[in-house]
Amino acid sequence: MGELVYLKNVVTLELDQEKCVGCGMCLVVCPHAVLVMNDGHAQIEKRDACMECGACALNCPTEAITVQAGVGCASAVINAVLGRQGDCCL
């Protein structure tokens, strides 16, 4: 199976390199390996593979990562698992 891509060029994921201390928590919690370590700091490698679940931002101790969790496809996946009905992949 190829690399997962949800929607091209719409992901809200942002990384502030100045705030990143290189702890690697974002790499540990990201389900799609969107981030990589580069010279002791996180770097966004596969932006379009991000499903905007928010795990990276939630676990970043320095708030170097921001993402609008609960929007788009991530919201649709979570709501489907919870049995909720409504819009998907907005």
Phi and psi restraints in degrees (range 20) as a CNS / XPLOR table:
assign (resid 1 and name C) (resid 2 and name N)
       (resid 2 and name CA) (resid 2 and name C) 1.0 -77.5 20.0 2
assign (resid 2 and name N) (resid 2 and name CA)
       (resid 2 and name C) (resid 3 and name N) 1.0 -178.8 20.0 2
assign (resid 2 and name C) (resid 3 and name N)
       (resid 3 and name CA) (resid 3 and name C) 1.0 -68.0 20.0 2
assign (resid 3 and name N) (resid 3 and name CA)
       (resid 3 and name C) (resid 4 and name N) 1.0 138.2 20.0 2
assign (resid 3 and name C) (resid 4 and name N)
       (resid 4 and name CA) (resid 4 and name C) 1.0 -75.1 20.0 2
assign (resid 4 and name N) (resid 4 and name CA)
       (resid 4 and name C) (resid 5 and name N) 1.0 132.8 20.0 2
assign (resid 4 and name C) (resid 5 and name N)
       (resid 5 and name CA) (resid 5 and name C) 1.0 -135.7 20.0 2
assign (resid 5 and name N) (resid 5 and name CA)
       (resid 5 and name C) (resid 6 and name N) 1.0 127.7 20.0 2
assign (resid 5 and name C) (resid 6 and name N)
       (resid 6 and name CA) (resid 6 and name C) 1.0 -88.5 20.0 2
assign (resid 6 and name N) (resid 6 and name CA)
       (resid 6 and name C) (resid 7 and name N) 1.0 -69.2 20.0 2
assign (resid 6 and name C) (resid 7 and name N)
       (resid 7 and name CA) (resid 7 and name C) 1.0 -139.8 20.0 2
assign (resid 7 and name N) (resid 7 and name CA)
       (resid 7 and name C) (resid 8 and name N) 1.0 133.4 20.0 2
assign (resid 7 and name C) (resid 8 and name N)
       (resid 8 and name CA) (resid 8 and name C) 1.0 -72.1 20.0 2
assign (resid 8 and name N) (resid 8 and name CA)
       (resid 8 and name C) (resid 9 and name N) 1.0 135.1 20.0 2
assign (resid 8 and name C) (resid 9 and name N)
       (resid 9 and name CA) (resid 9 and name C) 1.0 57.4 20.0 2
assign (resid 9 and name N) (resid 9 and name CA)
       (resid 9 and name C) (resid 10 and name N) 1.0 34.6 20.0 2
assign (resid 9 and name C) (resid 10 and name N)
       (resid 10 and name CA) (resid 10 and name C) 1.0 -125.7 20.0 2
assign (resid 10 and name N) (resid 10 and name CA)
       (resid 10 and name C) (resid 11 and name N) 1.0 -2.7 20.0 2
assign (resid 10 and name C) (resid 11 and name N)
       (resid 11 and name CA) (resid 11 and name C) 1.0 -67.1 20.0 2
assign (resid 11 and name N) (resid 11 and name CA)
       (resid 11 and name C) (resid 12 and name N) 1.0 137.8 20.0 2
assign (resid 11 and name C) (resid 12 and name N)
       (resid 12 and name CA) (resid 12 and name C) 1.0 -88.4 20.0 2
assign (resid 12 and name N) (resid 12 and name CA)
       (resid 12 and name C) (resid 13 and name N) 1.0 2.8 20.0 2
assign (resid 12 and name C) (resid 13 and name N)
       (resid 13 and name CA) (resid 13 and name C) 1.0 -62.1 20.0 2
assign (resid 13 and name N) (resid 13 and name CA)
       (resid 13 and name C) (resid 14 and name N) 1.0 128.6 20.0 2
assign (resid 13 and name C) (resid 14 and name N)
       (resid 14 and name CA) (resid 14 and name C) 1.0 -135.3 20.0 2
assign (resid 14 and name N) (resid 14 and name CA)
       (resid 14 and name C) (resid 15 and name N) 1.0 146.3 20.0 2
assign (resid 14 and name C) (resid 15 and name N)
       (resid 15 and name CA) (resid 15 and name C) 1.0 -130.5 20.0 2
assign (resid 15 and name N) (resid 15 and name CA)
       (resid 15 and name C) (resid 16 and name N) 1.0 123.2 20.0 2
assign (resid 15 and name C) (resid 16 and name N)
       (resid 16 and name CA) (resid 16 and name C) 1.0 -93.1 20.0 2
assign (resid 16 and name N) (resid 16 and name CA)
       (resid 16 and name C) (resid 17 and name N) 1.0 101.9 20.0 2
assign (resid 16 and name C) (resid 17 and name N)
       (resid 17 and name CA) (resid 17 and name C) 1.0 -58.6 20.0 2
assign (resid 17 and name N) (resid 17 and name CA)
       (resid 17 and name C) (resid 18 and name N) 1.0 -31.3 20.0 2
assign (resid 17 and name C) (resid 18 and name N)
       (resid 18 and name CA) (resid 18 and name C) 1.0 -65.6 20.0 2
assign (resid 18 and name N) (resid 18 and name CA)
       (resid 18 and name C) (resid 19 and name N) 1.0 -32.4 20.0 2
assign (resid 18 and name C) (resid 19 and name N)
       (resid 19 and name CA) (resid 19 and name C) 1.0 -87.4 20.0 2
assign (resid 19 and name N) (resid 19 and name CA)
       (resid 19 and name C) (resid 20 and name N) 1.0 -20.7 20.0 2
assign (resid 19 and name C) (resid 20 and name N)
       (resid 20 and name CA) (resid 20 and name C) 1.0 -68.3 20.0 2
assign (resid 20 and name N) (resid 20 and name CA)
       (resid 20 and name C) (resid 21 and name N) 1.0 128.6 20.0 2
assign (resid 20 and name C) (resid 21 and name N)
       (resid 21 and name CA) (resid 21 and name C) 1.0 -105.1 20.0 2
assign (resid 21 and name N) (resid 21 and name CA)
       (resid 21 and name C) (resid 22 and name N) 1.0 1.8 20.0 2
assign (resid 21 and name C) (resid 22 and name N)
       (resid 22 and name CA) (resid 22 and name C) 1.0 75.8 20.0 2
assign (resid 22 and name N) (resid 22 and name CA)
       (resid 22 and name C) (resid 23 and name N) 1.0 28.9 20.0 2
assign (resid 22 and name C) (resid 23 and name N)
       (resid 23 and name CA) (resid 23 and name C) 1.0 -70.8 20.0 2
assign (resid 23 and name N) (resid 23 and name CA)
       (resid 23 and name C) (resid 24 and name N) 1.0 -27.3 20.0 2
assign (resid 23 and name C) (resid 24 and name N)
       (resid 24 and name CA) (resid 24 and name C) 1.0 83.9 20.0 2
assign (resid 24 and name N) (resid 24 and name CA)
       (resid 24 and name C) (resid 25 and name N) 1.0 4.7 20.0 2
assign (resid 24 and name C) (resid 25 and name N)
       (resid 25 and name CA) (resid 25 and name C) 1.0 -60.2 20.0 2
assign (resid 25 and name N) (resid 25 and name CA)
       (resid 25 and name C) (resid 26 and name N) 1.0 -36.0 20.0 2
assign (resid 25 and name C) (resid 26 and name N)
       (resid 26 and name CA) (resid 26 and name C) 1.0 -62.5 20.0 2
assign (resid 26 and name N) (resid 26 and name CA)
       (resid 26 and name C) (resid 27 and name N) 1.0 -36.1 20.0 2
assign (resid 26 and name C) (resid 27 and name N)
       (resid 27 and name CA) (resid 27 and name C) 1.0 -68.9 20.0 2
assign (resid 27 and name N) (resid 27 and name CA)
       (resid 27 and name C) (resid 28 and name N) 1.0 -36.6 20.0 2
assign (resid 27 and name C) (resid 28 and name N)
       (resid 28 and name CA) (resid 28 and name C) 1.0 -67.3 20.0 2
assign (resid 28 and name N) (resid 28 and name CA)
       (resid 28 and name C) (resid 29 and name N) 1.0 -42.0 20.0 2
assign (resid 28 and name C) (resid 29 and name N)
       (resid 29 and name CA) (resid 29 and name C) 1.0 -91.4 20.0 2
assign (resid 29 and name N) (resid 29 and name CA)
       (resid 29 and name C) (resid 30 and name N) 1.0 -14.3 20.0 2
assign (resid 29 and name C) (resid 30 and name N)
       (resid 30 and name CA) (resid 30 and name C) 1.0 -72.9 20.0 2
assign (resid 30 and name N) (resid 30 and name CA)
       (resid 30 and name C) (resid 31 and name N) 1.0 120.5 20.0 2
assign (resid 30 and name C) (resid 31 and name N)
       (resid 31 and name CA) (resid 31 and name C) 1.0 -73.8 20.0 2
assign (resid 31 and name N) (resid 31 and name CA)
       (resid 31 and name C) (resid 32 and name N) 1.0 -11.6 20.0 2
assign (resid 31 and name C) (resid 32 and name N)
       (resid 32 and name CA) (resid 32 and name C) 1.0 -123.8 20.0 2
assign (resid 32 and name N) (resid 32 and name CA)
       (resid 32 and name C) (resid 33 and name N) 1.0 17.4 20.0 2
assign (resid 32 and name C) (resid 33 and name N)
       (resid 33 and name CA) (resid 33 and name C) 1.0 50.0 20.0 2
assign (resid 33 and name N) (resid 33 and name CA)
       (resid 33 and name C) (resid 34 and name N) 1.0 48.3 20.0 2
assign (resid 33 and name C) (resid 34 and name N)
       (resid 34 and name CA) (resid 34 and name C) 1.0 -72.8 20.0 2
assign (resid 34 and name N) (resid 34 and name CA)
       (resid 34 and name C) (resid 35 and name N) 1.0 -31.5 20.0 2
assign (resid 34 and name C) (resid 35 and name N)
       (resid 35 and name CA) (resid 35 and name C) 1.0 -108.6 20.0 2
assign (resid 35 and name N) (resid 35 and name CA)
       (resid 35 and name C) (resid 36 and name N) 1.0 153.4 20.0 2
assign (resid 35 and name C) (resid 36 and name N)
       (resid 36 and name CA) (resid 36 and name C) 1.0 -135.5 20.0 2
assign (resid 36 and name N) (resid 36 and name CA)
       (resid 36 and name C) (resid 37 and name N) 1.0 163.7 20.0 2
assign (resid 36 and name C) (resid 37 and name N)
       (resid 37 and name CA) (resid 37 and name C) 1.0 -93.1 20.0 2
assign (resid 37 and name N) (resid 37 and name CA)
       (resid 37 and name C) (resid 38 and name N) 1.0 137.2 20.0 2
assign (resid 37 and name C) (resid 38 and name N)
       (resid 38 and name CA) (resid 38 and name C) 1.0 -142.8 20.0 2
assign (resid 38 and name N) (resid 38 and name CA)
       (resid 38 and name C) (resid 39 and name N) 1.0 114.4 20.0 2
assign (resid 38 and name C) (resid 39 and name N)
       (resid 39 and name CA) (resid 39 and name C) 1.0 54.0 20.0 2
assign (resid 39 and name N) (resid 39 and name CA)
       (resid 39 and name C) (resid 40 and name N) 1.0 42.0 20.0 2
assign (resid 39 and name C) (resid 40 and name N)
       (resid 40 and name CA) (resid 40 and name C) 1.0 80.1 20.0 2
assign (resid 40 and name N) (resid 40 and name CA)
       (resid 40 and name C) (resid 41 and name N) 1.0 10.1 20.0 2
assign (resid 40 and name C) (resid 41 and name N)
       (resid 41 and name CA) (resid 41 and name C) 1.0 -136.6 20.0 2
assign (resid 41 and name N) (resid 41 and name CA)
       (resid 41 and name C) (resid 42 and name N) 1.0 152.2 20.0 2
assign (resid 41 and name C) (resid 42 and name N)
       (resid 42 and name CA) (resid 42 and name C) 1.0 -70.1 20.0 2
assign (resid 42 and name N) (resid 42 and name CA)
       (resid 42 and name C) (resid 43 and name N) 1.0 152.4 20.0 2
assign (resid 42 and name C) (resid 43 and name N)
       (resid 43 and name CA) (resid 43 and name C) 1.0 -145.3 20.0 2
assign (resid 43 and name N) (resid 43 and name CA)
       (resid 43 and name C) (resid 44 and name N) 1.0 140.0 20.0 2
assign (resid 43 and name C) (resid 44 and name N)
       (resid 44 and name CA) (resid 44 and name C) 1.0 -77.3 20.0 2
assign (resid 44 and name N) (resid 44 and name CA)
       (resid 44 and name C) (resid 45 and name N) 1.0 118.6 20.0 2
assign (resid 44 and name C) (resid 45 and name N)
       (resid 45 and name CA) (resid 45 and name C) 1.0 -103.1 20.0 2
assign (resid 45 and name N) (resid 45 and name CA)
       (resid 45 and name C) (resid 46 and name N) 1.0 -41.5 20.0 2
assign (resid 45 and name C) (resid 46 and name N)
       (resid 46 and name CA) (resid 46 and name C) 1.0 -128.3 20.0 2
assign (resid 46 and name N) (resid 46 and name CA)
       (resid 46 and name C) (resid 47 and name N) 1.0 67.7 20.0 2
assign (resid 46 and name C) (resid 47 and name N)
       (resid 47 and name CA) (resid 47 and name C) 1.0 -52.0 20.0 2
assign (resid 47 and name N) (resid 47 and name CA)
       (resid 47 and name C) (resid 48 and name N) 1.0 -44.4 20.0 2
assign (resid 47 and name C) (resid 48 and name N)
       (resid 48 and name CA) (resid 48 and name C) 1.0 -71.6 20.0 2
assign (resid 48 and name N) (resid 48 and name CA)
       (resid 48 and name C) (resid 49 and name N) 1.0 -10.0 20.0 2
assign (resid 48 and name C) (resid 49 and name N)
       (resid 49 and name CA) (resid 49 and name C) 1.0 -86.1 20.0 2
assign (resid 49 and name N) (resid 49 and name CA)
       (resid 49 and name C) (resid 50 and name N) 1.0 -8.4 20.0 2
assign (resid 49 and name C) (resid 50 and name N)
       (resid 50 and name CA) (resid 50 and name C) 1.0 -69.8 20.0 2
assign (resid 50 and name N) (resid 50 and name CA)
       (resid 50 and name C) (resid 51 and name N) 1.0 130.1 20.0 2
assign (resid 50 and name C) (resid 51 and name N)
       (resid 51 and name CA) (resid 51 and name C) 1.0 -101.8 20.0 2
assign (resid 51 and name N) (resid 51 and name CA)
       (resid 51 and name C) (resid 52 and name N) 1.0 11.2 20.0 2
assign (resid 51 and name C) (resid 52 and name N)
       (resid 52 and name CA) (resid 52 and name C) 1.0 57.5 20.0 2
assign (resid 52 and name N) (resid 52 and name CA)
       (resid 52 and name C) (resid 53 and name N) 1.0 40.8 20.0 2
assign (resid 52 and name C) (resid 53 and name N)
       (resid 53 and name CA) (resid 53 and name C) 1.0 -74.6 20.0 2
assign (resid 53 and name N) (resid 53 and name CA)
       (resid 53 and name C) (resid 54 and name N) 1.0 -25.5 20.0 2
assign (resid 53 and name C) (resid 54 and name N)
       (resid 54 and name CA) (resid 54 and name C) 1.0 90.6 20.0 2
assign (resid 54 and name N) (resid 54 and name CA)
       (resid 54 and name C) (resid 55 and name N) 1.0 -0.3 20.0 2
assign (resid 54 and name C) (resid 55 and name N)
       (resid 55 and name CA) (resid 55 and name C) 1.0 -60.5 20.0 2
assign (resid 55 and name N) (resid 55 and name CA)
       (resid 55 and name C) (resid 56 and name N) 1.0 -39.5 20.0 2
assign (resid 55 and name C) (resid 56 and name N)
       (resid 56 and name CA) (resid 56 and name C) 1.0 -63.8 20.0 2
assign (resid 56 and name N) (resid 56 and name CA)
       (resid 56 and name C) (resid 57 and name N) 1.0 -48.0 20.0 2
assign (resid 56 and name C) (resid 57 and name N)
       (resid 57 and name CA) (resid 57 and name C) 1.0 -65.6 20.0 2
assign (resid 57 and name N) (resid 57 and name CA)
       (resid 57 and name C) (resid 58 and name N) 1.0 -40.8 20.0 2
assign (resid 57 and name C) (resid 58 and name N)
       (resid 58 and name CA) (resid 58 and name C) 1.0 -63.5 20.0 2
assign (resid 58 and name N) (resid 58 and name CA)
       (resid 58 and name C) (resid 59 and name N) 1.0 -33.5 20.0 2
assign (resid 58 and name C) (resid 59 and name N)
       (resid 59 and name CA) (resid 59 and name C) 1.0 -98.6 20.0 2
assign (resid 59 and name N) (resid 59 and name CA)
       (resid 59 and name C) (resid 60 and name N) 1.0 1.1 20.0 2
assign (resid 59 and name C) (resid 60 and name N)
       (resid 60 and name CA) (resid 60 and name C) 1.0 -80.0 20.0 2
assign (resid 60 and name N) (resid 60 and name CA)
       (resid 60 and name C) (resid 61 and name N) 1.0 116.6 20.0 2
assign (resid 60 and name C) (resid 61 and name N)
       (resid 61 and name CA) (resid 61 and name C) 1.0 -70.4 20.0 2
assign (resid 61 and name N) (resid 61 and name CA)
       (resid 61 and name C) (resid 62 and name N) 1.0 -16.8 20.0 2
assign (resid 61 and name C) (resid 62 and name N)
       (resid 62 and name CA) (resid 62 and name C) 1.0 -111.5 20.0 2
assign (resid 62 and name N) (resid 62 and name CA)
       (resid 62 and name C) (resid 63 and name N) 1.0 6.1 20.0 2
assign (resid 62 and name C) (resid 63 and name N)
       (resid 63 and name CA) (resid 63 and name C) 1.0 56.3 20.0 2
assign (resid 63 and name N) (resid 63 and name CA)
       (resid 63 and name C) (resid 64 and name N) 1.0 37.7 20.0 2
assign (resid 63 and name C) (resid 64 and name N)
       (resid 64 and name CA) (resid 64 and name C) 1.0 -77.7 20.0 2
assign (resid 64 and name N) (resid 64 and name CA)
       (resid 64 and name C) (resid 65 and name N) 1.0 -17.8 20.0 2
assign (resid 64 and name C) (resid 65 and name N)
       (resid 65 and name CA) (resid 65 and name C) 1.0 -113.4 20.0 2
assign (resid 65 and name N) (resid 65 and name CA)
       (resid 65 and name C) (resid 66 and name N) 1.0 135.8 20.0 2
assign (resid 65 and name C) (resid 66 and name N)
       (resid 66 and name CA) (resid 66 and name C) 1.0 -128.9 20.0 2
assign (resid 66 and name N) (resid 66 and name CA)
       (resid 66 and name C) (resid 67 and name N) 1.0 145.8 20.0 2
assign (resid 66 and name C) (resid 67 and name N)
       (resid 67 and name CA) (resid 67 and name C) 1.0 -161.3 20.0 2
assign (resid 67 and name N) (resid 67 and name CA)
       (resid 67 and name C) (resid 68 and name N) 1.0 143.3 20.0 2
assign (resid 67 and name C) (resid 68 and name N)
       (resid 68 and name CA) (resid 68 and name C) 1.0 -84.1 20.0 2
assign (resid 68 and name N) (resid 68 and name CA)
       (resid 68 and name C) (resid 69 and name N) 1.0 85.4 20.0 2
assign (resid 68 and name C) (resid 69 and name N)
       (resid 69 and name CA) (resid 69 and name C) 1.0 -66.6 20.0 2
assign (resid 69 and name N) (resid 69 and name CA)
       (resid 69 and name C) (resid 70 and name N) 1.0 147.0 20.0 2
assign (resid 69 and name C) (resid 70 and name N)
       (resid 70 and name CA) (resid 70 and name C) 1.0 86.1 20.0 2
assign (resid 70 and name N) (resid 70 and name CA)
       (resid 70 and name C) (resid 71 and name N) 1.0 13.8 20.0 2
assign (resid 70 and name C) (resid 71 and name N)
       (resid 71 and name CA) (resid 71 and name C) 1.0 -113.1 20.0 2
assign (resid 71 and name N) (resid 71 and name CA)
       (resid 71 and name C) (resid 72 and name N) 1.0 165.0 20.0 2
assign (resid 71 and name C) (resid 72 and name N)
       (resid 72 and name CA) (resid 72 and name C) 1.0 61.0 20.0 2
assign (resid 72 and name N) (resid 72 and name CA)
       (resid 72 and name C) (resid 73 and name N) 1.0 -142.9 20.0 2
assign (resid 72 and name C) (resid 73 and name N)
       (resid 73 and name CA) (resid 73 and name C) 1.0 -65.3 20.0 2
assign (resid 73 and name N) (resid 73 and name CA)
       (resid 73 and name C) (resid 74 and name N) 1.0 -34.1 20.0 2
assign (resid 73 and name C) (resid 74 and name N)
       (resid 74 and name CA) (resid 74 and name C) 1.0 -59.8 20.0 2
assign (resid 74 and name N) (resid 74 and name CA)
       (resid 74 and name C) (resid 75 and name N) 1.0 -43.1 20.0 2
assign (resid 74 and name C) (resid 75 and name N)
       (resid 75 and name CA) (resid 75 and name C) 1.0 -63.0 20.0 2
assign (resid 75 and name N) (resid 75 and name CA)
       (resid 75 and name C) (resid 76 and name N) 1.0 -41.0 20.0 2
assign (resid 75 and name C) (resid 76 and name N)
       (resid 76 and name CA) (resid 76 and name C) 1.0 -63.6 20.0 2
assign (resid 76 and name N) (resid 76 and name CA)
       (resid 76 and name C) (resid 77 and name N) 1.0 -42.7 20.0 2
assign (resid 76 and name C) (resid 77 and name N)
       (resid 77 and name CA) (resid 77 and name C) 1.0 -64.0 20.0 2
assign (resid 77 and name N) (resid 77 and name CA)
       (resid 77 and name C) (resid 78 and name N) 1.0 -48.0 20.0 2
assign (resid 77 and name C) (resid 78 and name N)
       (resid 78 and name CA) (resid 78 and name C) 1.0 -62.4 20.0 2
assign (resid 78 and name N) (resid 78 and name CA)
       (resid 78 and name C) (resid 79 and name N) 1.0 -46.6 20.0 2
assign (resid 78 and name C) (resid 79 and name N)
       (resid 79 and name CA) (resid 79 and name C) 1.0 -63.5 20.0 2
assign (resid 79 and name N) (resid 79 and name CA)
       (resid 79 and name C) (resid 80 and name N) 1.0 -37.4 20.0 2
assign (resid 79 and name C) (resid 80 and name N)
       (resid 80 and name CA) (resid 80 and name C) 1.0 -64.5 20.0 2
assign (resid 80 and name N) (resid 80 and name CA)
       (resid 80 and name C) (resid 81 and name N) 1.0 -42.3 20.0 2
assign (resid 80 and name C) (resid 81 and name N)
       (resid 81 and name CA) (resid 81 and name C) 1.0 -63.6 20.0 2
assign (resid 81 and name N) (resid 81 and name CA)
       (resid 81 and name C) (resid 82 and name N) 1.0 -36.4 20.0 2
assign (resid 81 and name C) (resid 82 and name N)
       (resid 82 and name CA) (resid 82 and name C) 1.0 -82.7 20.0 2
assign (resid 82 and name N) (resid 82 and name CA)
       (resid 82 and name C) (resid 83 and name N) 1.0 -1.0 20.0 2
assign (resid 82 and name C) (resid 83 and name N)
       (resid 83 and name CA) (resid 83 and name C) 1.0 79.0 20.0 2
assign (resid 83 and name N) (resid 83 and name CA)
       (resid 83 and name C) (resid 84 and name N) 1.0 14.7 20.0 2
assign (resid 83 and name C) (resid 84 and name N)
       (resid 84 and name CA) (resid 84 and name C) 1.0 -83.0 20.0 2
assign (resid 84 and name N) (resid 84 and name CA)
       (resid 84 and name C) (resid 85 and name N) 1.0 152.8 20.0 2
assign (resid 84 and name C) (resid 85 and name N)
       (resid 85 and name CA) (resid 85 and name C) 1.0 -111.4 20.0 2
assign (resid 85 and name N) (resid 85 and name CA)
       (resid 85 and name C) (resid 86 and name N) 1.0 153.0 20.0 2
assign (resid 85 and name C) (resid 86 and name N)
       (resid 86 and name CA) (resid 86 and name C) 1.0 149.7 20.0 2
assign (resid 86 and name N) (resid 86 and name CA)
       (resid 86 and name C) (resid 87 and name N) 1.0 -165.2 20.0 2
assign (resid 86 and name C) (resid 87 and name N)
       (resid 87 and name CA) (resid 87 and name C) 1.0 -65.0 20.0 2
assign (resid 87 and name N) (resid 87 and name CA)
       (resid 87 and name C) (resid 88 and name N) 1.0 151.4 20.0 2
assign (resid 87 and name C) (resid 88 and name N)
       (resid 88 and name CA) (resid 88 and name C) 1.0 -135.0 20.0 2
assign (resid 88 and name N) (resid 88 and name CA)
       (resid 88 and name C) (resid 89 and name N) 1.0 153.6 20.0 2
assign (resid 88 and name C) (resid 89 and name N)
       (resid 89 and name CA) (resid 89 and name C) 1.0 45.1 20.0 2
assign (resid 89 and name N) (resid 89 and name CA)
       (resid 89 and name C) (resid 90 and name N) 1.0 55.8 20.0 2
